[in-house]
């Protein structure tokens, strides 16, 4: 019996080639999307699961005012074990960029700028898993000035030589390689190039900063510095720790630092997809992005299933005589349902094979859209294969059940007469409803794509309040949070001054300046006490340290007071410029009234000498807040150069030549500021590409379904069209007759899609500090595109039917 069902299914597949091809292409498109989404979601949910103690590892979260931070003061780690009996081990991870020097084989010194150098406690190796490839895995990092490096870094520095015992210099300090370990897989929430003892973090800083940091971090209970992890004892309750953190704060933290502070622990497996936590070791995933990805994929598959249901139900009306004859010959309803389901499974099976083959070729496209590096093997993991097989069965059942029951409930009396009775009327209404849903999804996805790109365009072109055109930035200090405490030595400052002086002799350079960080990357928040407030108010504000000519180089407007000036010797020690928002936040009245107000920034007491217009130095994901600007030479990390747009390559080459002369140990890593700012909108760009690609696929599948339905409709109305032509109907009138149903359904879809799209877009845009107003043109364009594409699709078959010879259609039985 089963063999017979399969035979009939295959025979019908080839007999109705056009309908079969439309169904297979549509289902294959939907299944391909879902398979690729399975791979992506599986990867996102697999983060950190390779850690053997994953269920007992937690990270501390730090809440202060409106900030949720994944780092805590270093001093925390020294007190957690003694206060919380549930804690077995504690470790800290502090990452920074480092200038590395290595002796080459020919005696030449090679220099590198390395990111992800982790300073950590030796207990890290008792909490996290590492695969040691060379060296001693016993008591790692207990000896100072040792380094454990990855296999990739070992090959980069030493080629085929053994790395064990080799010396590498970090910021001029020698470290001996004690072991080589394998790199962490991509599905880890942090990745390292080297691991070195936590206490050596201070040794890489110049004096007196190194000594100052050691002393400061023993007493500083507020600085969000080091991601700190704990390993709970077997059976320990994490909520018991969270419940006692208030007691920990009251007992350990000085009373003047307690206001507004709270802490909790976060499970390791929750870290990657929690994008509400700031200051992560690496950019986190987004649960919203994951949800949108899954929802859009499900909608695309739903469109394909609607096609299948519509075409199968419509085609079953052409098989009424076959069904009636089988019933008269004794076939019971269950066997007929099984036959139709068998045809559904065969069609879906062919589509599933096509989907798997297509996914192999489309995986690079997925990587491009999502920024991942998924390998081909990810398509064949057991959980992916099982999930896809399950999806195949569910899709086959959902797509095949209604056509099966619809066809088998037709009375054999009507069937043998070639009629379908009342069943067809109900089926027609159902099919119309499905087409409306299909068109609604298409309009929803297209309008969503347009709104995402509107928001992206809005952010990319939003005035920042500063000049970003023809601005080039270059780090003069390695990426290092400790720089906020001041890392520029007197010798380094002299080199900076000499560099800037010689730089101005280059014709293409118009101006240069120094600052702590660059626009878009943000700055560290510091404790501030403005006039009229007290230390008990526990106020934080971003403090941007700049050189004298920063304001003029970036074209920032001073609305009241003056800019920093070398004519005023006290400016570096006792002067602040604040932005307009700070004037209102600190109740200073007007910009003019703010001048002369006192501000205490962690012991640096100065007067407000100027008020600058609000400008965005932080990421555009954050709303403008109060900002302080001061001159603090030790905090400088980046040069900014304003250049003209003539002979840019020659200008950059000349700047690099001067750079290498004054900073021989620093790599010249120049970037255009506008390109760096554009990179910060990566998630929105990914979302736009994602919805855009799915929109194209969804509308194509919808058009395929419309084409199949117009083919069916044309075959049903062949005689009617012939009679109308004989009676004098025009071709345009007949085309309208055949097409108007689809246009009316598309208008019905607009009534559903537009309010839904508006609600969802509004909810998404509300997550942004700066958002575009939703334009109703987006919905109009999406609707017109959908209707136009559907009309183009069905017009070919409509015109073909309307221009057919009526004699042939009227001769048919």
Helices and strands as residue ranges (DSSP letters): H 2-15, H 17-45, G 54-56, E 57-64, E 67-69, G 74-78, H 80-83, E 87-103, E 109-120, H 124-127, E 132-135, E 146-150, H 151-158, E 167-170, E 173-181, E 194-197, H 200-203, H 209-219, E 227-232, H 238-252, G 255-257, E 261-267, G 268-270, H 287-316, G 317-319, H 320-328, H 333-370, G 376-380, H 382-408, H 412-416, H 422-461, E 471-475, G 481-485, H 490-503, E 509-515, E 525-530, G 535-537, E 539-545, H 550-553, E 558-561, H 571-574, E 575-579, H 580-585, H 591-594, E 598-601, E 604-612, E 627-630, G 633-635, E 638-643, H 648-662, E 670-672, H 673-679, H 682-716, H 718-726, H 731-765, H 776-802, H 806-811
